[in-house]
Amino acid sequence: MGEIHYRKNERITAEQLAEVFKASGIRRPVEDKPRLERMLHHADILITAWDKERLVGVARALTDYSYCCYLSDLAVDQEYQHKGIGKELIQEVEREIGEEAALILLASPIAMDYYPKIGFNCIENGYIIPRKY
């Protein structure tokens, strides 16, 4: 593994996004390329992590840049996990949104122990209307 480089709003394809999702173990609609394309198109922030020209991590967020930012995807290829890439992707998002906006996310059950380790506080005042998938 070489030095990891981070890029802001670098265009990536739905196929590249699907590959990172699959390699990370995150559950996303990886076979639905048009849906992945819409996910990319409508994101306000896309931070990517690269090992040379290999995409190894993604942080995708929606924000108003003044009050809140929803971190909708954080995915790091399993071969590259536990090397600080996820934490750096989040820090890049934080730099992008500034200090006024709160960073909010919904964690998958397997990631519940990860987020407190990198500075997130657990909240209990949230609600969800689940997607139909």
Secondary structure as the mmCIF struct_conf table of DSSP 4:
data_model
#
loop_
_struct_conf.conf_type_id
_struct_conf.id
_struct_conf.beg_label_comp_id
_struct_conf.beg_label_asym_id
_struct_conf.beg_label_seq_id
_struct_conf.end_label_comp_id
_struct_conf.end_label_asym_id
_struct_conf.end_label_seq_id
STRN STRN1 ILE A 4 LYS A 8
BEND BEND1 ASN A 9 ASN A 9
HELX_RH_AL_P HELX_RH_AL_P1 ALA A 14 SER A 24
TURN_TY1_P TURN_TY1_P1 GLY A 25 GLY A 25
TURN_TY1_P TURN_TY1_P2 VAL A 30 GLU A 31
HELX_RH_AL_P HELX_RH_AL_P2 LYS A 33 HIS A 41
TURN_TY1_P TURN_TY1_P3 HIS A 42 HIS A 42
BEND BEND2 ASP A 44 ASP A 44
STRN STRN2 ILE A 45 ASP A 51
TURN_TY1_P TURN_TY1_P4 LYS A 52 GLU A 53
STRN STRN3 ARG A 54 THR A 63
BEND BEND3 TYR A 65 TYR A 67
STRN STRN4 CYS A 68 VAL A 76
HELX_RH_3T_P HELX_RH_3T_P1 GLN A 78 TYR A 80
TURN_TY1_P TURN_TY1_P5 GLN A 81 HIS A 82
BEND BEND4 LYS A 83 GLY A 84
HELX_RH_AL_P HELX_RH_AL_P3 ILE A 85 ILE A 97
BEND BEND5 GLU A 99 ALA A 101
STRN STRN5 ALA A 102 ILE A 104
HELX_RH_3T_P HELX_RH_3T_P2 PRO A 109 ALA A 111
TURN_TY1_P TURN_TY1_P6 MET A 112 ASP A 113
HELX_RH_AL_P HELX_RH_AL_P4 TYR A 114 LYS A 117
TURN_TY1_P TURN_TY1_P7 ILE A 118 GLY A 119
HELX_LH_PP_P HELX_LH_PP_P1 PHE A 120 CYS A 122
BEND BEND6 GLU A 124 GLU A 124
#
